[in-house]
Amino acid sequence: MRSSRTLVLAVAVLAWIVVLSAVPATGAGPDGKALFLAQKCNLCHSVEPAGIERTSKSEKMKGPDLAGVAKRHDAEWTKKFLTKTEMLNGKKHLKEFKGTPEELDALVAWLGKQ
């Protein structure tokens, strides 16, 4: 019983550390780049201006470089696409964004600056 409580506590602490790593030291709110990496968006996508390259070598998992995405889609459309309520070319985004609305706003704002 004690070891299961310890495990639960350790997992909770680790989850909290991951959440805090996405918040900049200024306390200004979530950091979009940190969220991009924490959500593992870089598995499929690169963001060349930010020095981020996709980590998957699989061509099946190759998504577009997201530099300039704001020129192609506005922030509201991007949020809907990432939460699977909007389609692109008849398809929904493969992975649904998991996070708070504030984190989604921060991620989309960061992408808009790339």
Secondary structure, DSSP 8 states (H G I E B T S, - for coil): -HHHHHHHHHHHHHHHHHHHHTS-TT-SS--HHHHHHHTTGGGT--BGGGTB------GGG-----TTHHHHS-HHHHHHHHTTSS-BTTB--SS---S-HHHHHHHHHHHHT-
